[in-house]
Amino acid sequence: MANDIKLGNSKPVDKHLRPLKVDGEPTSLETSSIGNGSRVTGDLEVSGDLNMGSKGKINSNGNSLVLNAGTVTNETLATMFIYSGDTYGIIISGIADVFKITSNTDYQLLLASLGTGDVVLDSNGDIVLDSADGNFIAKKDGTEFSSANSAYAGMILGYTAIGLNEAHATFNLTTSYVVPTDEFDVEFTAPPSGNVMIEVQIQAYAGTGGLGDLFAGLSTANATSGYAALQAYHEKIITDGDGRYAIHTARISWTLTGLTAGSDYQYWVGFKSTSTSGIPKIQWGGNATGRYPEFIMKATALPATIAT
């Protein structure tokens, strides 16, 4: 019969790959029994979609291939290259579902640029970095230049600015610690290291006496509840005897360690003066020229290892 199709050597199909023959001539297609796969020698041209069941679908998109909505294992990805003109790459997209590239515990999942090309992550939505062990590493040609496992160090976790284009305000200091307003706080989530730097900016006016020294301390309670020291050793002197009528924009920072990574924290700052003679005060904000700098309180992530 013309165009008679047979397996190589006219043997029945079994677990071994054997070429299909047409009129006795071998083709580029080899096949085996169910579950043992097939092989194509040469190019494979597909004009429609390749459906992979629960793994999703590969469809043609111009000169590229697009993987839609499914899961591709590291074994599949390791053998997949897509060529379009002078560009090599892989295009992965999720149409209705999340598309996942997975790697089990025996393999690294490596996204690498061959030659000198760039690796670009371009998302119409969020780009999420989620490390189960909390290690984030930045390298230059194989050398880690960030603090060990702490490439997030320096990230601003929380930032408060009070008085930005607002009416200026003042608070008369007393000889006891007081949180001037509930707004004098910062909220943040602790980084993987559990180490955070809290910084505060405030302007102080020494008053007509200039006798008081300015102190600041971190509080676990707001102005409404009343100052509650986080730790006595976090209560610090900022300025010492600025003199009569002196104005000084003070900045102070605290190092916090041992916080629980992923937990939320909120701290306030309180101030006091050693003397109330001449009515010393703190002042912040302004919506016109010549007023005061805003109050700033921010939390910054620190690396896992801190030299002490």
Beta strands, then each sheet from edge to edge (+ up, - down):
strand 1: 5-7
strand 2: 18-22
strand 3: 25-31
strand 4: 38-40
strand 5: 50-51
strand 6: 57-61
strand 7: 64-68
strand 8: 71-72
strand 9: 82-84
strand 10: 87-89
strand 11: 91-93
strand 12: 100-101
strand 13: 139-140
strand 14: 143-144
strand 15: 156-162
strand 16: 169-172
strand 17: 185-189
strand 18: 196-205
strand 19: 214-219
strand 20: 236-239
strand 21: 247-256
strand 22: 264-273
strand 23: 281-284
strand 24: 295-301
sheet 1: 1+ 2- 3+ 4-
sheet 2: 5+ 6- 7+ 11+
sheet 3: 8+ 12+
sheet 4: 9+ 10-
sheet 5: 13+ 14-
sheet 6: 15+ 24- 18+ 21-
sheet 7: 15+ 24- 18+ 23- 16+
sheet 8: 17+ 22- 19+ 20-
end
